[in-house]
Amino acid sequence: MDLITINRNFTQTNFAEQSFIREEYESCQFNGCNFARVNLTDAKFIECVFENCDLSLANLTNTALRECHFKNCKLLGLRFDDCNNFGFEVDFESCLLDDASFYKLSLKKMIFKSLRLHGTDFTECDLSGAVFENCDMGGAIFEHTNLAQADFRSAINYSIHPEINRIAGAKFSASGLSGLLERYDIEIDFGR
C-alpha cells in the first residue's frame, strides 16, 4: 500500500540523514530541505514546491515530478531524463542546475528563469517555444535539439550549432550572436 502525504510543510528536514520514505507527496512544501544524494526512486511529487533545497546528485529513477516548482534550489548533476515522464512538469526559478540532464525530454514552452545551467545537457530535447530568461548557459549542450521559437534574448554564454539544431523562429540578442557563430572561427565586431 502506497503512503500519501498531503498538504504538509517540511522545513529544514535533512532527508540525507534520516530514512526517506518513497511515497507520494501531494501539495507539499519543502523549505530548506536536504535531499543531496538521496535515493528518490519511485517517489511521486505532485503540485509540490521546493524552496532553498539541495537535491544535488539525488537519484531520480522513475521519480514522478508533476507540476513541481523549484525556487532558489541547488540541483547539481540531476538526471531529469531518468524521471517518470508521465505528466512530467517542472519549472525553475533562481536555481543552480549545473551538469543536469534533460536528454530527449519534451520541454515545450518551458520557462527557465534566472538559472545557472553550466554543462546542462539538452541533447535531443524539444524546447520549442521555451524561454531562457536571464540564464547563464556556459557549456550547455544542444545537439539535435528543437529550439524553434525559443527565446534566448536575455541568456548568456550559450553555444548553439545552427546546422545540427532546429532554430527557426528562435530569438537572440545581437550581443548573443557570437554563441551561434563561434564554431565558425570568425571575428565579430559590433563596434561599427
TAHUTA-V793308 format. One record per pair of residues at least 4 apart in sequence whose C-alpha atoms are under 6 Angstrom apart, sorted by sequence separation. I is the first residue (numbers start at 1). GAP is how many residues later the second one is. D is the distance in whole Angstrom. If there is no record, write none. Layout:
I | GAP | D
I | GAP | D
This chain:
178 | 4 | 6
15 | 5 | 6
36 | 18 | 6
108 | 18 | 6
128 | 18 | 6
148 | 18 | 6
153 | 18 | 6
4 | 19 | 6
6 | 19 | 6
9 | 19 | 6
14 | 19 | 6
15 | 19 | 6
16 | 19 | 6
24 | 19 | 6
29 | 19 | 6
34 | 19 | 6
35 | 19 | 6
36 | 19 | 5
39 | 19 | 6
40 | 19 | 5
41 | 19 | 6
44 | 19 | 6
45 | 19 | 6
49 | 19 | 6
51 | 19 | 6
54 | 19 | 6
56 | 19 | 5
96 | 19 | 6
97 | 19 | 6
98 | 19 | 5
101 | 19 | 6
102 | 19 | 6
103 | 19 | 5
106 | 19 | 6
107 | 19 | 6
108 | 19 | 5
111 | 19 | 6
112 | 19 | 6
114 | 19 | 6
116 | 19 | 6
117 | 19 | 6
118 | 19 | 5
121 | 19 | 6
122 | 19 | 6
123 | 19 | 5
127 | 19 | 6
128 | 19 | 5
131 | 19 | 6
136 | 19 | 6
138 | 19 | 5
147 | 19 | 5
148 | 19 | 5
151 | 19 | 6
152 | 19 | 6
153 | 19 | 4
3 | 20 | 5
4 | 20 | 5
5 | 20 | 5
6 | 20 | 5
7 | 20 | 5
8 | 20 | 5
9 | 20 | 5
10 | 20 | 5
11 | 20 | 5
12 | 20 | 5
13 | 20 | 5
14 | 20 | 5
15 | 20 | 5
23 | 20 | 5
24 | 20 | 4
25 | 20 | 5
26 | 20 | 5
27 | 20 | 5
28 | 20 | 5
29 | 20 | 5
30 | 20 | 5
31 | 20 | 5
32 | 20 | 5
33 | 20 | 5
34 | 20 | 5
35 | 20 | 5
36 | 20 | 5
37 | 20 | 5
38 | 20 | 5
39 | 20 | 5
40 | 20 | 5
41 | 20 | 5
42 | 20 | 5
43 | 20 | 5
44 | 20 | 5
45 | 20 | 5
46 | 20 | 5
47 | 20 | 5
48 | 20 | 5
49 | 20 | 5
50 | 20 | 5
51 | 20 | 5
52 | 20 | 5
53 | 20 | 5
54 | 20 | 5
55 | 20 | 5
56 | 20 | 4
57 | 20 | 5
63 | 20 | 5
64 | 20 | 5
92 | 20 | 6
93 | 20 | 5
94 | 20 | 5
95 | 20 | 5
96 | 20 | 5
97 | 20 | 5
98 | 20 | 5
99 | 20 | 5
100 | 20 | 5
101 | 20 | 5
102 | 20 | 5
103 | 20 | 5
104 | 20 | 5
105 | 20 | 5
106 | 20 | 5
107 | 20 | 5
108 | 20 | 5
109 | 20 | 4
110 | 20 | 5
111 | 20 | 5
112 | 20 | 5
113 | 20 | 5
114 | 20 | 5
115 | 20 | 5
116 | 20 | 5
117 | 20 | 5
118 | 20 | 5
119 | 20 | 4
120 | 20 | 5
121 | 20 | 5
122 | 20 | 5
123 | 20 | 5
124 | 20 | 5
125 | 20 | 5
126 | 20 | 5
127 | 20 | 5
128 | 20 | 5
129 | 20 | 5
130 | 20 | 5
131 | 20 | 5
132 | 20 | 5
134 | 20 | 5
135 | 20 | 5
136 | 20 | 5
137 | 20 | 5
138 | 20 | 6
144 | 20 | 5
145 | 20 | 5
146 | 20 | 5
147 | 20 | 5
148 | 20 | 5
149 | 20 | 5
150 | 20 | 5
151 | 20 | 5
152 | 20 | 5
153 | 20 | 5
159 | 20 | 4
160 | 20 | 5
4 | 21 | 6
6 | 21 | 6
7 | 21 | 5
11 | 21 | 6
12 | 21 | 5
22 | 21 | 5
26 | 21 | 6
27 | 21 | 5
31 | 21 | 6
32 | 21 | 5
36 | 21 | 6
37 | 21 | 4
41 | 21 | 6
42 | 21 | 5
47 | 21 | 5
51 | 21 | 6
52 | 21 | 5
57 | 21 | 5
61 | 21 | 5
62 | 21 | 5
63 | 21 | 5
66 | 21 | 6
69 | 21 | 6
71 | 21 | 6
74 | 21 | 6
75 | 21 | 6
76 | 21 | 5
79 | 21 | 6
80 | 21 | 6
81 | 21 | 5
93 | 21 | 6
94 | 21 | 5
98 | 21 | 6
99 | 21 | 4
104 | 21 | 4
108 | 21 | 6
109 | 21 | 4
114 | 21 | 5
118 | 21 | 5
119 | 21 | 4
124 | 21 | 4
128 | 21 | 6
129 | 21 | 4
133 | 21 | 5
134 | 21 | 5
136 | 21 | 6
137 | 21 | 5
144 | 21 | 5
148 | 21 | 5
149 | 21 | 4
158 | 21 | 5
159 | 21 | 6
16 | 22 | 6
36 | 22 | 5
41 | 22 | 5
60 | 22 | 6
61 | 22 | 5
62 | 22 | 4
66 | 22 | 5
67 | 22 | 5
68 | 22 | 5
69 | 22 | 5
70 | 22 | 5
71 | 22 | 5
72 | 22 | 5
73 | 22 | 5
74 | 22 | 5
75 | 22 | 5
76 | 22 | 5
77 | 22 | 5
78 | 22 | 5
79 | 22 | 5
80 | 22 | 5
81 | 22 | 6
98 | 22 | 6
103 | 22 | 6
108 | 22 | 6
118 | 22 | 6
123 | 22 | 6
128 | 22 | 6
133 | 22 | 6
148 | 22 | 5
60 | 23 | 5
65 | 23 | 5
66 | 23 | 5
67 | 23 | 5
71 | 23 | 6
72 | 23 | 5
77 | 23 | 4
132 | 23 | 6
